[in-house]
């Protein structure tokens, strides 16, 4: 006599409350969140997050402090640093490090931008520069975790997973959340795949890393001798077996697995076509400075535009190489040389195609750098969390403005301070999501990207239609 396994899920399923059905509902939405989304009219349909991994110096990019140059080489006033968290400079004699480049005003808005970023400077009237960012983690991995998930606790959902969970994707042929990485600069920090994890959300909202050279996704191509027809038959057979099994055990992850098989099959056609930049006109490749298949940040920016066009909801680019503890001038030249033009090209291309209006672009790292000198050779700067710069553009953002300020040495954010959770709340708002109503039940709590601490939408950054 055969008995089906009678576990909690099967019992509830047989008594009329199918957890499989409930889980499928969770894949679509949950009470108080996706079932009502968007909560209000949205301006941004998608997000491109340009992550300068390692922590770019705000004092060599967007935050000009004349006093810093006046005190160059002198002892750092203790009133700024006493009792403050410092990464590698703890216990050392602290000296002020002046700017390593000039700053100039650009555009009709007169935004102050450094000479390291001549192409970004041409976007002065399109971007909103936040000069008063703060975060809570002073080392790279936990700081990335905090920027991506709103907490330093590993295993929580990333912002890309939250967004795709809430709004889904605009395409059935590509993942809703895609990650691309590139390298170039000093001491490129590793980026763990858990930075784009779905955490406790259904695993179908996990970010998918695309390789920018070679096969875009591992095993996306059929083995030799396996035709598309044979592959389709295999997927259909596995799908039927999974559904039969799920009728007994009611496991929500089986529904996710079925969707993954179907997506993987569609990706075998869509992904190679997407990643093939050889069909881009030469003038577009020249705009970005991209060489197809080279794995560069430039090529990844072009791929980000193609993904946005194709309906991917959240696109995250990491450029690893911004950890400038020494030889800051040398490595700023390298990192800005690799990223400045492609970033400008991406926004320019999006604008020309009518995509920038509903694409939110965010640029920044996991933290900033200290106003104090570090390095035995060329000048460098240590990690810094009390004040740094980021910028946002498109998708409802008011361009040509500067928001907030740090003190006279660029140490503390002192005016209109923007916490990482505020950045998340503002991003969600532009996507039509009220952050404190956007929840998922987990371990007896209604979990949110913006957490239990008070987070605010930075309305000063938002255009008139979304105030």
N, C-alpha and C positions, 0 to 999 in steps of 0.2 A: 504494500500500500504506500503510495507516494503522498507526502505532505509538503505543501509549500511552506517556506520559512515564515513563521508568524512573528515578525518583529513589530515594533511600535508603529512604524509607517504602514505596514501591511494591515495591522489591526484597525488603525484609524481609517485606512482606505476602504476596508470591508464594511465599516460601520457608517459609511456615507460621507466621511470627511477625508477626501483624498489629499494627502500631503503632496503627491505629485502634481495635482491640479493647483494646489496652493502655491507650490514652488514655481510652477509655470507662470502663475500670476505675478510672482515676485520677479521673474525674469522680465516681465513687461512693466511692472510698476509695483508700488506698495502704498498702503494707505497713508495719506498725508504727503506723498511725494509724487512719484511718476504718474499716478492716476489723475493728478490735477495739473500736470506740467504741460506747457509752461504756466507758471502762476500768473504771469502777466505778459504783455507783448514784449517780445525780445528784439534786440537789434542785432546781436551777434548770433550767427548760426554755428560757428565753429571757432576753435582756438588753435593758434600756432604759438607754442611756448619755446622761445629761443634761450636755452639754458647755457650760460657761459660757466662751465663747471670748473671749480677751483676758486672762484671769488674774484671777479675783476675789481681793480681799484677804482673807487668812485672819485678819488682825488687825481686820477689821470684820465677821467672820462667826462663826468658831468657835474662835479662839485668843486667849483673854483673858490679858493679861500686865500685872499691876499695876505692875511696874517700868517699863513703857513709859510709863505716865502720869506716874510720878514723875520721869522724865528728859526729859519733853516739852520740846522747844526747846533742849536742851543738846547739845553735840557728841557724836556717836556714838562710843562707845569703840572705839579702833582695834583692840583685841584681837579684836573680832568681825569686822571687815571686811578686815583686812590680808591681801593676797594672794588675796582672794575675787573671783569674777567679778561685775561690776556692769554693767548695760546702759547707761543714759543718765547715770547719776550719776558715772561714772568721772572722777576728777580734780577733783571738786567738794568743797567743804566739806560734810561730812555731819552733819546734825542729826537728833536723834530726833524722830519724830512719834508723839504719843500716840494712843490710840484715839479715833475720831470718834463713838463711840456707847457706850451702856451695854451690859453683858452681864448676863444673869440666869440663874438655874437653872430648869430646866423638867422636868416629868414626874416620875414616881417615881424615875427614875434621876438626876435632878438635873443633867442635861447643861447646860453653859454655852453659851448661844447668844445672839447679839447682838440688839439691838432692831430692827435692819434686817430681821430674818427672823421676824416674829411668827407666821406660818403654819407655817414649818418648825419653829419651836419646839414646836408642837403634836405634832410627830412625834418628839419627843425619845426616847421609849421604843421607837420602831421603827427608828431609824437607828443605825449604828455609825460614829462620827466618827473618821477617821484624822487625827491632828494632826501626823504626822511624815513626810509625803510628801517625796520628793526626786526631781528629774529631772536631765537632763544638758544641756539646750539652753535658752539664755536669751533667744532671740528667737522671735517668735510662730510663724512657719511651720515652722522646724525643731522647735520644741517640740511643735506639733500633730503633726508627723510622728512624733516620738518617742513621744508618748502613744498614737497610733493604731497604730503598727507595731512599737514596741520598738527602733527604730533611727532615726538621723537621715538615713540613706541613702534618697533618694527612689526610688520604684519597688518598694518591698517591700509585701507584702500587709498590709492593715489587719486589725485584730482582728475586725471584723465578717465579713470574708471568711474568715479562719481558722475562725471558729466555724461559719459556714454550710458551709464545705468539710468540716469534721469531722462535723457533725451534720445537715446538710441543713435543709430547711424543713418545717414542719408543714402547709403549704398548697401546692396546685398552682396556685392562681389569683393569687397575689401573690408578689413577690420575697421571698427569705429574708432580705434585708438592705436596709433602707430608711433613707434620710436625710431629715431635715426641717430647715430653717433659718429663723431669725427674726432681726430686727434691732431694737435699741433701746438707747441709751446713748451713751457717748463713743467716738469713733474706731473704728467697727466694722471689724475686720480682715477682709480677704477670706479665704474658705475655699476652697481648690482642690479640685476633684473627685478629685485623686489621694489625698486623705486617706481616701477610701473605696475605693481601688483594690484589685483582686485581685492586683496585682503578678505574680509568677511562677505563682500558682495559676491553674487554668482560669478563663477570663474570665467564666463563668457565675456566679461567686461575687462579682463586682463589686457594690458597693452601688449602689442606684438612688435618685436624688434625686427626691422628690416635691415639686412646687410646692404650697404651702399656700394659694395663691389662683390663680384662673384655671384653665386646664387642668392637672390634677395631674401629667401626664406629657406632654411634647411629642409631638404627632402620635398620641395615644392614640385619638382619635376618627376614624371613617371620614370621608373627603371626602364632600361632598354628592353624592348620586346613587349611592353605593356601599353596597349592603345588606350585612347580616351574612352572608347566604348567599354573595354574591359574594366577600366577604373571605375566608371559610372556604375556598372553592374555590381562591383564589389562594394561600393559605398551604399547602394540600395539594399544589398543583402545584410550588411552589418547594421544598417539603420532598422531594418525589420526585426532582426534579432534583439537589438537594444530595446525596441519598443515592446516586444513580447516580454522581455525580462522586466521592464519597468512596470508592466501591468501587474507584476507580482510584488516587487519591492518598493515601488513608488519613490525612487531616488531622484531628486531634482537634478543632480549632477549628470544623470543619464540623458536628460533633455539637453543639457549643455553639451554633452559629448556628441549627440546626434547633430546639433547645430554646428559643432566644430568640424565634423566630417563633411557636412554639406558646404560649409564655408571654405574648407581646405580644397575641396574639389573645384569650386568656382575660382579660387585663387590661382590654381594651376594655369588658368588662362589670363586672368586679370592682372596678376602681379608682374609677370615678366613683361607684359605690354607696358604697364605703368613705369617700370624701372628702366625701360629702354629709352635712353635720352637721345639716341641717334636720330630719332624722327623730329627732334626739336630744330627749328630753323637756326642757322648759324648766328644770326643777330641776337637770338635769345641766349644761346650758350655764351656769347661774348658779353652780354649784359651781366650775367652772373659770374663770368670768369670760370665756367664749369667745363670740365673734361669728362665726358661720359665714362663711368666705371671707375673713377679714381678714388672714390670713397671720401671726397673732401666735403667740407662744410658748404662750399659753393654748390656742389652737386646735390647735397642734401636740401639746400634751400630751394633749388629748382624742383626737386622731388616733393617738397612740402607744398609748393604751388599746385603740382599735378594731383597730389592727394586731396587738397582742398577742392579743386575742380571736380574730383571724382566722388566727393561726398563723405570723406572721412571727417569725423566730428572733432577729434582731438589729435593734434600732431605735435610731437615733442622732439626737438633737436638738441642734443648735447654736444658742445664742443669742449673737449677735455684739454687743458693746458694753461689755465689761468692762475695757477698757484704760485704767485710771484714773491717768494720770500727773499730772493736775491736777483740781481741783474734785471731789475724791473724794466728799465728802458729798453734793453735788448728784447725781452720777451713780450713787452707791450707792442713793439714793432711787429713781432712775429704773429701774435694772436690777432691784433687788429688788422694786419695785412691779410690774414686768412678769413676774417669774418666781416669786416666793415663793408666792403663792396657787396658781397652776397646778401647781406642784410638789407642794404639799400635797394638792391636789385629785386629782392623778394617783395618789398612793399611797393616798389614802382610797378612791378609786373602785376601784382594783385590789383593795384589801382587802375592800371590800363585795361584790365579785363573786367572791371566792375565788381571785383570780389572783396576789396578792402573794406567797403562799407559794412559788410556783414561777416567779416573775419576779424576776430580779436587777436592781435599780435602782442606778445609780452616778451620783453628782453631783460635778462638779468642773471645773476649768479646766486649761490646759496648764502653769501654774505659779502661784505666789503673788505677793505684793508685798513690798517692802522695809519694814523698820521705820523707815527714814529718810525725811525730808521731801523731796518734789519738787513743783515748781510755782511759777509766778510769782504766781498769784492764790490761789485756794483750794488747800488742801493736797492733794497727790497722793502716790502711791508708785510706785517703779520696779519693773521685773520682778525676780522672785526665785525661785531654783531650789533653795536649800539647806534649805527647810522651808516647807511649806504644808499646807492641809487639804483633804480630800475626805470624802465619806461614801458608805456602801453600805447597802442595805436589801433585805428580802425574800430569796427564793431561797436559804435556808439561812444567812443572816446573823443573828448574835446582836444583837438590837436593844437600845438603851439603854446602850451602852458607848462609852467613849472609848479609843482606842488610840494609844500613843506620845505624845511631847511634843517641843516645841522648847525652846530655852534661854530665859532670863528676858526676852529682848527679842524672841523669835519669829524669830530669825535662822537658827540651825542646828537641824535635827532632831537630837536628842541621845539619845532613848530609843525603843527599838523602832522603828527607822527602816524605812520602807516605800518601796522603790524602785518606779518605774513597772513594772519587770519583775515585781516581787513582786505588784503589783496584777493584772497579766495572769495570773500563775500561779494566784492565788486565784480569779479569775473562771473560768478553765478548770477548776479543781478543782471548783467548785460545779456546773459543767456536766457533771461526770463524766469529765473529761479530765485525765490526768497530763501536765503541760506538757512534761516532758523526754522523753516518749515520743511526742509529737505532732509529727511531722516531715513534710517534703516534700522529695524529692530535687531539688536545683537546683545547677547548676555544680559537680557533684561533691561537694556537701555535703548533709547532712541538716539542712535549715533548720527553725528553730523560731520561734514568736512571741516566746518568751522569750530567744532568742539563745544565744550561747555562754557568756555570763557567768552566774555562779551566781544563780539566782532561787529564791525560797522561797514556799511557801504560807503566808499569815498565818493560822495556825490559831486564834489568839485571837479572830478575827472570826467564826468559824464556829460554828453551833449544835452541840449535843451529838451529833446524829445523824451529823455529818460530821467529827468530830474524828479 
